[in-house]
């Protein structure tokens, strides 16, 4: 009986081994992975700029245009429909020439009739005066009646003539038509700018600036103007509008006037020229490259390097050029600053 039990146990152990060994062969062979070697972080690469002493200037680059000293926009003082436009852009016109007219119905007929009535009353008055001078039978009442008829005809003519004059645009001076913003059949409103006349033979140099630029500019500031390609001439600002000055259309006047040291230079009408205005300068300033200046919510600072330490230092700046900034407070000559 004992031998039989041992035999059964041995058989069970053999069977278990047979089952477990194939199962183990199905599992993947475990591989040992090497621990990667940690490399030291690369050194921080910084570009440093140095505080130096030297010349710095703030310059304003703008464009000057040769504009007519006498230039005027014309408009009707009443609204209506445009009957005719008699001119076109670039045309030369003489003083008093009719440029455009509104539709007026029988106004021209009424004007001609009023003119004839005035002429008739004037002749009648002269005849009455002449008869009285020659001793004719002309009483004071007859003379006064002739005067009243003339005055009435004159008032009527003046009224109709004023209506006619308001219905036409005439050139206020001889010049060139530089803007035509209306055509036949247009409905226009009163005081609407329609036609511009310019005198191209009397020119001035005008620079259009921004409102913020006005606070930096003042008469007398020197400038350079590129007269021809590569040829620069010198001049100065002569007039700067104030912030409250307005143009006829109500906009802020931003036109700065300049003149050149050579008054004999000639310009083409509405020609454009590059100019450089010297706003301010300092020949012996502490300055650094603009890349060294940092700003954050109104704070102006730099990252100053002292040995192995880098600290943030607030600075006060002055003149700014396109590449450099003047340092008024916070740094000294020779200091090193981390560039952005």
Long-range contacts (C-beta under 8 A, 24 or more apart in sequence): 46-338, 46-339, 47-291, 47-338, 47-339, 48-305, 48-336, 48-337, 48-338, 48-339, 49-288, 49-289, 49-291, 49-292, 49-336, 49-337, 49-339, 50-288, 50-334, 50-335, 50-336, 50-337, 51-286, 51-287, 51-288, 51-327, 51-331, 51-332, 51-333, 51-334, 51-335, 51-336, 51-337, 52-286, 52-287, 52-288, 52-333, 53-284, 53-285, 53-286, 53-287, 53-333, 54-283, 54-284, 54-285, 54-287, 55-281, 55-282, 55-283, 55-284, 55-285, 56-281, 56-282, 56-285, 56-287, 56-319, 56-321, 56-324, 56-326, 57-278, 57-279, 57-280, 57-281, 57-282, 57-319, 57-321, 58-216, 58-278, 58-279, 58-280, 58-281, 58-319, 58-320, 58-321, 59-276, 59-277, 59-278, 59-279, 59-321, 59-322, 60-209, 60-213, 60-216, 60-217, 60-276, 60-277, 60-279, 61-274, 61-275, 61-276, 61-277, 62-207, 62-208, 62-209, 62-274, 62-275, 62-277, 63-207, 63-208, 63-272, 63-273, 63-274, 63-275, 64-205, 64-206, 64-207, 64-225, 64-258, 64-272, 64-273, 64-274, 64-275, 65-205, 65-206, 65-207, 65-208, 65-270, 65-271, 65-272, 65-273, 66-203, 66-204, 66-205, 66-206, 66-267, 66-268, 66-269, 66-270, 66-271, 66-273, 67-198, 67-203, 67-204, 67-205, 67-206, 67-270, 68-175, 68-178, 68-198, 68-199, 68-200, 68-202, 68-203, 68-204, 68-269, 69-199, 69-202, 69-203, 69-204, 70-173, 70-175, 70-198, 70-199, 70-202, 71-178, 71-196, 71-197, 71-198, 71-199, 72-172, 72-173, 72-196, 72-197, 72-198, 73-179, 73-193, 73-194, 73-195, 73-196, 73-248, 74-99, 74-169, 74-171, 74-172, 74-193, 74-194, 74-195, 74-196, 74-197, 75-169, 75-190, 75-191, 75-192, 75-193, 75-194, 76-102, 76-166, 76-167, 76-169, 76-188, 76-190, 76-191, 76-192, 76-194, 77-166, 77-190, 77-191, 78-102, 78-166, 78-167, 78-190, 79-187, 79-188, 79-189, 79-190, 80-167, 80-187, 80-188, 81-185, 81-186, 81-187, 81-188, 82-182, 82-183, 82-184, 82-185, 82-186, 82-187, 82-188, 83-184, 84-184, 85-180, 85-182, 85-183, 85-184, 87-177, 87-180, 87-195, 88-177, 88-180, 89-177, 89-178, 89-179, 89-180, 90-176, 90-177, 90-178, 91-176, 91-177, 92-174, 92-175, 92-176, 92-177, 93-171, 93-174, 93-175, 93-176, 93-177, 93-197, 94-171, 94-174, 95-171, 95-172, 95-173, 95-174, 96-170, 96-171, 97-170, 97-171, 98-168, 98-169, 98-170, 99-168, 99-169, 99-170, 99-171, 99-177, 99-195, 100-168, 100-169, 100-182, 100-194, 100-195, 101-167, 101-168, 101-169, 102-167, 102-168, 102-188, 104-163, 104-164, 104-167, 107-160, 107-163, 107-164, 107-167, 108-164, 110-160, 111-157, 111-160, 111-161, 111-163, 111-164, 114-153, 114-156, 114-157, 114-159, 114-160, 114-161, 115-157, 117-153, 117-156, 117-157, 118-150, 118-153, 118-154, 118-156, 118-157, 120-153, 121-146, 121-149, 121-150, 121-152, 121-153, 121-154, 122-150, 122-153, 124-149, 124-150, 125-149, 125-150, 169-194, 169-195, 171-197, 172-197, 173-197, 173-199, 174-199, 175-199, 175-200, 176-200, 176-269, 193-249, 198-269, 200-269, 203-267, 203-269, 204-257, 205-235, 205-257, 205-258, 205-259, 205-260, 205-267, 205-273, 206-255, 206-256, 206-257, 206-258, 207-255, 207-256, 207-257, 207-258, 207-275, 207-277, 208-254, 208-255, 208-256, 209-254, 209-256, 210-254, 211-243, 211-252, 211-254, 213-254, 214-240, 214-241, 214-242, 214-243, 214-254, 216-279, 217-256, 217-277, 217-279, 221-277, 221-278, 221-279, 222-277, 222-278, 223-258, 223-275, 223-276, 223-277, 223-278, 224-275, 224-276, 225-258, 225-260, 225-273, 225-274, 225-275, 226-273, 226-274, 226-275, 227-265, 227-273, 233-260, 233-261, 233-262, 233-265, 234-260, 234-261, 235-259, 235-260, 235-261, 236-261, 237-277, 280-319, 281-319, 282-318, 282-319, 282-326, 285-318, 285-319, 285-326, 285-327, 286-326, 286-327, 286-328, 286-331, 286-332, 286-333, 287-324, 287-325, 287-326, 287-327, 288-324, 288-325, 288-327, 288-331, 288-337, 289-323, 289-324, 289-325, 289-339, 290-320, 290-322, 290-323, 290-324, 290-325, 291-339, 291-340, 292-325, 292-337, 292-338, 292-339, 292-340, 293-317, 293-325, 294-340, 302-330, 302-331, 302-337, 302-338, 303-337, 303-338, 304-331, 304-335, 304-336, 304-337, 304-338, 305-336, 305-337, 305-338, 310-338
